[in-house]
């Protein structure tokens, strides 16, 4: 399985959610993923950003 296929499988998996990071850490992760530029990183950034509260 290619690295891209493995990443997509992780992103699309419907596993149980765990509260593992703070809101600030999630915001930083979204920014870093957007810089990375791969399709998988972009999709994950969109999903994470959609779960964060709107910026004040």
mmCIF file of the N, C-alpha and C atoms, coordinates in Angstrom:
data_MODEL
# 
_entry.id   MODEL 
# 
loop_
_atom_site.group_PDB 
_atom_site.id 
_atom_site.type_symbol 
_atom_site.label_atom_id 
_atom_site.label_alt_id 
_atom_site.label_comp_id 
_atom_site.label_asym_id 
_atom_site.label_entity_id 
_atom_site.label_seq_id 
_atom_site.pdbx_PDB_ins_code 
_atom_site.Cartn_x 
_atom_site.Cartn_y 
_atom_site.Cartn_z 
_atom_site.occupancy 
_atom_site.B_iso_or_equiv 
_atom_site.pdbx_formal_charge 
_atom_site.auth_seq_id 
_atom_site.auth_comp_id 
_atom_site.auth_asym_id 
_atom_site.auth_atom_id 
_atom_site.pdbx_PDB_model_num 
ATOM 1   N N  . UNK A 1 1  ? 0.850   -1.171 0.000  1.00 0.00 ? 1  UNK A N  1 
ATOM 2   C CA . UNK A 1 1  ? 0.000   0.000  0.000  1.00 0.00 ? 1  UNK A CA 1 
ATOM 3   C C  . UNK A 1 1  ? 0.903   1.244  0.000  1.00 0.00 ? 1  UNK A C  1 
ATOM 4   N N  . UNK A 1 2  ? 0.607   2.177  -0.887 1.00 0.00 ? 2  UNK A N  1 
ATOM 5   C CA . UNK A 1 2  ? 1.411   3.397  -0.958 1.00 0.00 ? 2  UNK A CA 1 
ATOM 6   C C  . UNK A 1 2  ? 1.174   4.265  0.269  1.00 0.00 ? 2  UNK A C  1 
ATOM 7   N N  . UNK A 1 3  ? 2.077   5.185  0.500  1.00 0.00 ? 3  UNK A N  1 
ATOM 8   C CA . UNK A 1 3  ? 1.945   6.104  1.638  1.00 0.00 ? 3  UNK A CA 1 
ATOM 9   C C  . UNK A 1 3  ? 0.664   6.929  1.520  1.00 0.00 ? 3  UNK A C  1 
ATOM 10  N N  . UNK A 1 4  ? 0.363   7.413  0.304  1.00 0.00 ? 4  UNK A N  1 
ATOM 11  C CA . UNK A 1 4  ? -0.866  8.188  0.109  1.00 0.00 ? 4  UNK A CA 1 
ATOM 12  C C  . UNK A 1 4  ? -2.100  7.358  0.416  1.00 0.00 ? 4  UNK A C  1 
ATOM 13  N N  . UNK A 1 5  ? -2.133  6.126  -0.059 1.00 0.00 ? 5  UNK A N  1 
ATOM 14  C CA . UNK A 1 5  ? -3.284  5.251  0.200  1.00 0.00 ? 5  UNK A CA 1 
ATOM 15  C C  . UNK A 1 5  ? -3.433  4.985  1.689  1.00 0.00 ? 5  UNK A C  1 
ATOM 16  N N  . UNK A 1 6  ? -2.329  4.798  2.372  1.00 0.00 ? 6  UNK A N  1 
ATOM 17  C CA . UNK A 1 6  ? -2.374  4.545  3.819  1.00 0.00 ? 6  UNK A CA 1 
ATOM 18  C C  . UNK A 1 6  ? -2.916  5.766  4.561  1.00 0.00 ? 6  UNK A C  1 
ATOM 19  N N  . UNK A 1 7  ? -2.477  6.958  4.160  1.00 0.00 ? 7  UNK A N  1 
ATOM 20  C CA . UNK A 1 7  ? -2.972  8.178  4.795  1.00 0.00 ? 7  UNK A CA 1 
ATOM 21  C C  . UNK A 1 7  ? -4.461  8.377  4.561  1.00 0.00 ? 7  UNK A C  1 
ATOM 22  N N  . UNK A 1 8  ? -4.915  8.132  3.323  1.00 0.00 ? 8  UNK A N  1 
ATOM 23  C CA . UNK A 1 8  ? -6.348  8.260  3.028  1.00 0.00 ? 8  UNK A CA 1 
ATOM 24  C C  . UNK A 1 8  ? -7.157  7.268  3.840  1.00 0.00 ? 8  UNK A C  1 
ATOM 25  N N  . UNK A 1 9  ? -6.652  6.054  4.015  1.00 0.00 ? 9  UNK A N  1 
ATOM 26  C CA . UNK A 1 9  ? -7.363  5.050  4.807  1.00 0.00 ? 9  UNK A CA 1 
ATOM 27  C C  . UNK A 1 9  ? -7.506  5.523  6.252  1.00 0.00 ? 9  UNK A C  1 
ATOM 28  N N  . UNK A 1 10 ? -6.469  6.153  6.789  1.00 0.00 ? 10 UNK A N  1 
ATOM 29  C CA . UNK A 1 10 ? -6.540  6.678  8.160  1.00 0.00 ? 10 UNK A CA 1 
ATOM 30  C C  . UNK A 1 10 ? -7.546  7.822  8.264  1.00 0.00 ? 10 UNK A C  1 
ATOM 31  N N  . UNK A 1 11 ? -7.532  8.715  7.295  1.00 0.00 ? 11 UNK A N  1 
ATOM 32  C CA . UNK A 1 11 ? -8.440  9.872  7.314  1.00 0.00 ? 11 UNK A CA 1 
ATOM 33  C C  . UNK A 1 11 ? -9.886  9.434  7.176  1.00 0.00 ? 11 UNK A C  1 
ATOM 34  N N  . UNK A 1 12 ? -10.140 8.497  6.290  1.00 0.00 ? 12 UNK A N  1 
ATOM 35  C CA . UNK A 1 12 ? -11.510 8.094  6.000  1.00 0.00 ? 12 UNK A CA 1 
ATOM 36  C C  . UNK A 1 12 ? -12.050 7.045  6.966  1.00 0.00 ? 12 UNK A C  1 
ATOM 37  N N  . UNK A 1 13 ? -11.193 6.503  7.821  1.00 0.00 ? 13 UNK A N  1 
ATOM 38  C CA . UNK A 1 13 ? -11.640 5.504  8.782  1.00 0.00 ? 13 UNK A CA 1 
ATOM 39  C C  . UNK A 1 13 ? -12.672 6.082  9.739  1.00 0.00 ? 13 UNK A C  1 
ATOM 40  N N  . UNK A 1 14 ? -13.609 5.257  10.147 1.00 0.00 ? 14 UNK A N  1 
ATOM 41  C CA . UNK A 1 14 ? -14.683 5.717  11.024 1.00 0.00 ? 14 UNK A CA 1 
ATOM 42  C C  . UNK A 1 14 ? -14.479 5.231  12.456 1.00 0.00 ? 14 UNK A C  1 
ATOM 43  N N  . UNK A 1 15 ? -13.276 5.322  12.937 1.00 0.00 ? 15 UNK A N  1 
ATOM 44  C CA . UNK A 1 15 ? -12.979 4.890  14.292 1.00 0.00 ? 15 UNK A CA 1 
ATOM 45  C C  . UNK A 1 15 ? -13.599 5.806  15.335 1.00 0.00 ? 15 UNK A C  1 
ATOM 46  N N  . UNK A 1 16 ? -13.499 5.388  16.568 1.00 0.00 ? 16 UNK A N  1 
ATOM 47  C CA . UNK A 1 16 ? -14.022 6.165  17.679 1.00 0.00 ? 16 UNK A CA 1 
ATOM 48  C C  . UNK A 1 16 ? -13.180 7.424  17.874 1.00 0.00 ? 16 UNK A C  1 
ATOM 49  N N  . UNK A 1 17 ? -13.828 8.537  18.142 1.00 0.00 ? 17 UNK A N  1 
ATOM 50  C CA . UNK A 1 17 ? -13.118 9.808  18.344 1.00 0.00 ? 17 UNK A CA 1 
ATOM 51  C C  . UNK A 1 17 ? -12.570 9.871  19.765 1.00 0.00 ? 17 UNK A C  1 
ATOM 52  N N  . UNK A 1 18 ? -11.404 10.495 19.865 1.00 0.00 ? 18 UNK A N  1 
ATOM 53  C CA . UNK A 1 18 ? -10.744 10.685 21.153 1.00 0.00 ? 18 UNK A CA 1 
ATOM 54  C C  . UNK A 1 18 ? -10.377 12.156 21.309 1.00 0.00 ? 18 UNK A C  1 
ATOM 55  N N  . UNK A 1 19 ? -10.653 12.777 22.452 1.00 0.00 ? 19 UNK A N  1 
ATOM 56  C CA . UNK A 1 19 ? -10.243 14.163 22.679 1.00 0.00 ? 19 UNK A CA 1 
ATOM 57  C C  . UNK A 1 19 ? -8.780  14.197 23.130 1.00 0.00 ? 19 UNK A C  1 
ATOM 58  N N  . UNK A 1 20 ? -7.861  14.320 22.182 1.00 0.00 ? 20 UNK A N  1 
ATOM 59  C CA . UNK A 1 20 ? -6.445  14.174 22.493 1.00 0.00 ? 20 UNK A CA 1 
ATOM 60  C C  . UNK A 1 20 ? -5.639  15.460 22.469 1.00 0.00 ? 20 UNK A C  1 
ATOM 61  N N  . UNK A 1 21 ? -6.195  16.529 21.901 1.00 0.00 ? 21 UNK A N  1 
ATOM 62  C CA . UNK A 1 21 ? -5.403  17.753 21.765 1.00 0.00 ? 21 UNK A CA 1 
ATOM 63  C C  . UNK A 1 21 ? -6.219  18.965 22.209 1.00 0.00 ? 21 UNK A C  1 
ATOM 64  N N  . UNK A 1 22 ? -5.512  20.026 22.535 1.00 0.00 ? 22 UNK A N  1 
ATOM 65  C CA . UNK A 1 22 ? -6.180  21.263 22.917 1.00 0.00 ? 22 UNK A CA 1 
ATOM 66  C C  . UNK A 1 22 ? -6.650  22.003 21.659 1.00 0.00 ? 22 UNK A C  1 
ATOM 67  N N  . UNK A 1 23 ? -7.503  22.989 21.854 1.00 0.00 ? 23 UNK A N  1 
ATOM 68  C CA . UNK A 1 23 ? -7.990  23.789 20.736 1.00 0.00 ? 23 UNK A CA 1 
ATOM 69  C C  . UNK A 1 23 ? -6.828  24.505 20.045 1.00 0.00 ? 23 UNK A C  1 
ATOM 70  N N  . UNK A 1 24 ? -5.892  25.042 20.809 1.00 0.00 ? 24 UNK A N  1 
ATOM 71  C CA . UNK A 1 24 ? -4.730  25.728 20.241 1.00 0.00 ? 24 UNK A CA 1 
ATOM 72  C C  . UNK A 1 24 ? -3.854  24.789 19.425 1.00 0.00 ? 24 UNK A C  1 
ATOM 73  N N  . UNK A 1 25 ? -3.652  23.576 19.940 1.00 0.00 ? 25 UNK A N  1 
ATOM 74  C CA . UNK A 1 25 ? -2.873  22.582 19.189 1.00 0.00 ? 25 UNK A CA 1 
ATOM 75  C C  . UNK A 1 25 ? -3.573  22.228 17.879 1.00 0.00 ? 25 UNK A C  1 
ATOM 76  N N  . UNK A 1 26 ? -4.881  22.102 17.920 1.00 0.00 ? 26 UNK A N  1 
ATOM 77  C CA . UNK A 1 26 ? -5.633  21.781 16.699 1.00 0.00 ? 26 UNK A CA 1 
ATOM 78  C C  . UNK A 1 26 ? -5.501  22.905 15.675 1.00 0.00 ? 26 UNK A C  1 
ATOM 79  N N  . UNK A 1 27 ? -5.575  24.152 16.134 1.00 0.00 ? 27 UNK A N  1 
ATOM 80  C CA . UNK A 1 27 ? -5.434  25.285 15.218 1.00 0.00 ? 27 UNK A CA 1 
ATOM 81  C C  . UNK A 1 27 ? -4.047  25.296 14.586 1.00 0.00 ? 27 UNK A C  1 
ATOM 82  N N  . UNK A 1 28 ? -3.020  24.996 15.371 1.00 0.00 ? 28 UNK A N  1 
ATOM 83  C CA . UNK A 1 28 ? -1.656  24.944 14.837 1.00 0.00 ? 28 UNK A CA 1 
ATOM 84  C C  . UNK A 1 28 ? -1.513  23.814 13.826 1.00 0.00 ? 28 UNK A C  1 
ATOM 85  N N  . UNK A 1 29 ? -2.106  22.675 14.117 1.00 0.00 ? 29 UNK A N  1 
ATOM 86  C CA . UNK A 1 29 ? -2.050  21.536 13.200 1.00 0.00 ? 29 UNK A CA 1 
ATOM 87  C C  . UNK A 1 29 ? -2.709  21.892 11.877 1.00 0.00 ? 29 UNK A C  1 
ATOM 88  N N  . UNK A 1 30 ? -3.856  22.545 11.926 1.00 0.00 ? 30 UNK A N  1 
ATOM 89  C CA . UNK A 1 30 ? -4.551  22.947 10.696 1.00 0.00 ? 30 UNK A CA 1 
ATOM 90  C C  . UNK A 1 30 ? -3.634  23.838 9.852  1.00 0.00 ? 30 UNK A C  1 
ATOM 91  N N  . UNK A 1 31 ? -2.972  24.807 10.480 1.00 0.00 ? 31 UNK A N  1 
ATOM 92  C CA . UNK A 1 31 ? -2.076  25.701 9.733  1.00 0.00 ? 31 UNK A CA 1 
ATOM 93  C C  . UNK A 1 31 ? -0.909  24.928 9.120  1.00 0.00 ? 31 UNK A C  1 
ATOM 94  N N  . UNK A 1 32 ? -0.330  24.020 9.873  1.00 0.00 ? 32 UNK A N  1 
ATOM 95  C CA . UNK A 1 32 ? 0.787   23.221 9.353  1.00 0.00 ? 32 UNK A CA 1 
ATOM 96  C C  . UNK A 1 32 ? 0.345   22.312 8.207  1.00 0.00 ? 32 UNK A C  1 
ATOM 97  N N  . UNK A 1 33 ? -0.814  21.706 8.334  1.00 0.00 ? 33 UNK A N  1 
ATOM 98  C CA . UNK A 1 33 ? -1.313  20.834 7.267  1.00 0.00 ? 33 UNK A CA 1 
ATOM 99  C C  . UNK A 1 33 ? -1.556  21.622 5.993  1.00 0.00 ? 33 UNK A C  1 
ATOM 100 N N  . UNK A 1 34 ? -2.076  22.820 6.119  1.00 0.00 ? 34 UNK A N  1 
ATOM 101 C CA . UNK A 1 34 ? -2.338  23.644 4.927  1.00 0.00 ? 34 UNK A CA 1 
ATOM 102 C C  . UNK A 1 34 ? -1.043  24.005 4.206  1.00 0.00 ? 34 UNK A C  1 
ATOM 103 N N  . UNK A 1 35 ? 0.043   24.142 4.945  1.00 0.00 ? 35 UNK A N  1 
ATOM 104 C CA . UNK A 1 35 ? 1.350   24.426 4.319  1.00 0.00 ? 35 UNK A CA 1 
ATOM 105 C C  . UNK A 1 35 ? 1.910   23.203 3.618  1.00 0.00 ? 35 UNK A C  1 
ATOM 106 N N  . UNK A 1 36 ? 1.587   22.021 4.109  1.00 0.00 ? 36 UNK A N  1 
ATOM 107 C CA . UNK A 1 36 ? 2.164   20.779 3.590  1.00 0.00 ? 36 UNK A CA 1 
ATOM 108 C C  . UNK A 1 36 ? 1.786   20.564 2.130  1.00 0.00 ? 36 UNK A C  1 
ATOM 109 N N  . UNK A 1 37 ? 0.537   20.795 1.765  1.00 0.00 ? 37 UNK A N  1 
ATOM 110 C CA . UNK A 1 37 ? 0.153   20.835 0.369  1.00 0.00 ? 37 UNK A CA 1 
ATOM 111 C C  . UNK A 1 37 ? -0.345  19.560 -0.282 1.00 0.00 ? 37 UNK A C  1 
ATOM 112 N N  . UNK A 1 38 ? -0.275  18.415 0.357  1.00 0.00 ? 38 UNK A N  1 
ATOM 113 C CA . UNK A 1 38 ? -0.795  17.214 -0.288 1.00 0.00 ? 38 UNK A CA 1 
ATOM 114 C C  . UNK A 1 38 ? -2.320  17.192 -0.185 1.00 0.00 ? 38 UNK A C  1 
ATOM 115 N N  . UNK A 1 39 ? -2.962  16.425 -1.049 1.00 0.00 ? 39 UNK A N  1 
ATOM 116 C CA . UNK A 1 39 ? -4.416  16.316 -1.008 1.00 0.00 ? 39 UNK A CA 1 
ATOM 117 C C  . UNK A 1 39 ? -4.893  15.776 0.335  1.00 0.00 ? 39 UNK A C  1 
ATOM 118 N N  . UNK A 1 40 ? -4.192  14.790 0.876  1.00 0.00 ? 40 UNK A N  1 
ATOM 119 C CA . UNK A 1 40 ? -4.584  14.198 2.159  1.00 0.00 ? 40 UNK A CA 1 
ATOM 120 C C  . UNK A 1 40 ? -4.461  15.233 3.278  1.00 0.00 ? 40 UNK A C  1 
ATOM 121 N N  . UNK A 1 41 ? -3.389  16.022 3.274  1.00 0.00 ? 41 UNK A N  1 
ATOM 122 C CA . UNK A 1 41 ? -3.209  17.058 4.293  1.00 0.00 ? 41 UNK A CA 1 
ATOM 123 C C  . UNK A 1 41 ? -4.293  18.120 4.176  1.00 0.00 ? 41 UNK A C  1 
ATOM 124 N N  . UNK A 1 42 ? -4.629  18.516 2.952  1.00 0.00 ? 42 UNK A N  1 
ATOM 125 C CA . UNK A 1 42 ? -5.685  19.504 2.739  1.00 0.00 ? 42 UNK A CA 1 
ATOM 126 C C  . UNK A 1 42 ? -7.025  18.997 3.262  1.00 0.00 ? 42 UNK A C  1 
ATOM 127 N N  . UNK A 1 43 ? -7.355  17.758 2.967  1.00 0.00 ? 43 UNK A N  1 
ATOM 128 C CA . UNK A 1 43 ? -8.622  17.180 3.422  1.00 0.00 ? 43 UNK A CA 1 
ATOM 129 C C  . UNK A 1 43 ? -8.668  17.110 4.943  1.00 0.00 ? 43 UNK A C  1 
ATOM 130 N N  . UNK A 1 44 ? -7.590  16.681 5.564  1.00 0.00 ? 44 UNK A N  1 
ATOM 131 C CA . UNK A 1 44 ? -7.543  16.592 7.019  1.00 0.00 ? 44 UNK A CA 1 
ATOM 132 C C  . UNK A 1 44 ? -7.649  17.982 7.646  1.00 0.00 ? 44 UNK A C  1 
ATOM 133 N N  . UNK A 1 45 ? -6.995  18.969 7.057  1.00 0.00 ? 45 UNK A N  1 
ATOM 134 C CA . UNK A 1 45 ? -7.094  20.343 7.555  1.00 0.00 ? 45 UNK A CA 1 
ATOM 135 C C  . UNK A 1 45 ? -8.529  20.838 7.499  1.00 0.00 ? 45 UNK A C  1 
ATOM 136 N N  . UNK A 1 46 ? -9.224  20.567 6.410  1.00 0.00 ? 46 UNK A N  1 
ATOM 137 C CA . UNK A 1 46 ? -10.627 20.983 6.270  1.00 0.00 ? 46 UNK A CA 1 
ATOM 138 C C  . UNK A 1 46 ? -11.487 20.318 7.341  1.00 0.00 ? 46 UNK A C  1 
ATOM 139 N N  . UNK A 1 47 ? -11.278 19.023 7.559  1.00 0.00 ? 47 UNK A N  1 
ATOM 140 C CA . UNK A 1 47 ? -12.071 18.308 8.561  1.00 0.00 ? 47 UNK A CA 1 
ATOM 141 C C  . UNK A 1 47 ? -11.815 18.835 9.964  1.00 0.00 ? 47 UNK A C  1 
ATOM 142 N N  . UNK A 1 48 ? -10.562 19.077 10.303 1.00 0.00 ? 48 UNK A N  1 
ATOM 143 C CA . UNK A 1 48 ? -10.238 19.585 11.636 1.00 0.00 ? 48 UNK A CA 1 
ATOM 144 C C  . UNK A 1 48 ? -10.757 21.017 11.817 1.00 0.00 ? 48 UNK A C  1 
ATOM 145 N N  . UNK A 1 49 ? -10.554 21.854 10.818 1.00 0.00 ? 49 UNK A N  1 
ATOM 146 C CA . UNK A 1 49 ? -10.999 23.240 10.905 1.00 0.00 ? 49 UNK A CA 1 
ATOM 147 C C  . UNK A 1 49 ? -12.509 23.321 11.067 1.00 0.00 ? 49 UNK A C  1 
ATOM 148 N N  . UNK A 1 50 ? -13.226 22.418 10.427 1.00 0.00 ? 50 UNK A N  1 
ATOM 149 C CA . UNK A 1 50 ? -14.685 22.402 10.546 1.00 0.00 ? 50 UNK A CA 1 
ATOM 150 C C  . UNK A 1 50 ? -15.180 22.044 11.931 1.00 0.00 ? 50 UNK A C  1 
ATOM 151 N N  . UNK A 1 51 ? -14.346 21.431 12.726 1.00 0.00 ? 51 UNK A N  1 
ATOM 152 C CA . UNK A 1 51 ? -14.738 21.060 14.090 1.00 0.00 ? 51 UNK A CA 1 
ATOM 153 C C  . UNK A 1 51 ? -14.339 22.118 15.119 1.00 0.00 ? 51 UNK A C  1 
ATOM 154 N N  . UNK A 1 52 ? -13.511 23.066 14.715 1.00 0.00 ? 52 UNK A N  1 
ATOM 155 C CA . UNK A 1 52 ? -13.075 24.110 15.632 1.00 0.00 ? 52 UNK A CA 1 
ATOM 156 C C  . UNK A 1 52 ? -14.120 25.220 15.682 1.00 0.00 ? 52 UNK A C  1 
ATOM 157 N N  . UNK A 1 53 ? -14.263 25.877 16.842 1.00 0.00 ? 53 UNK A N  1 
ATOM 158 C CA . UNK A 1 53 ? -15.194 27.021 16.898 1.00 0.00 ? 53 UNK A CA 1 
ATOM 159 C C  . UNK A 1 53 ? -14.668 28.156 16.022 1.00 0.00 ? 53 UNK A C  1 
ATOM 160 N N  . UNK A 1 54 ? -15.584 28.991 15.588 1.00 0.00 ? 54 UNK A N  1 
ATOM 161 C CA . UNK A 1 54 ? -15.204 30.132 14.739 1.00 0.00 ? 54 UNK A CA 1 
ATOM 162 C C  . UNK A 1 54 ? -14.222 31.028 15.489 1.00 0.00 ? 54 UNK A C  1 
ATOM 163 N N  . UNK A 1 55 ? -13.279 31.584 14.755 1.00 0.00 ? 55 UNK A N  1 
ATOM 164 C CA . UNK A 1 55 ? -12.288 32.490 15.352 1.00 0.00 ? 55 UNK A CA 1 
ATOM 165 C C  . UNK A 1 55 ? -12.997 33.739 15.860 1.00 0.00 ? 55 UNK A C  1 
ATOM 166 N N  . UNK A 1 56 ? -12.537 34.223 16.989 1.00 0.00 ? 56 UNK A N  1 
ATOM 167 C CA . UNK A 1 56 ? -13.153 35.419 17.590 1.00 0.00 ? 56 UNK A CA 1 
ATOM 168 C C  . UNK A 1 56 ? -12.506 36.672 17.108 1.00 0.00 ? 56 UNK A C  1 
# 
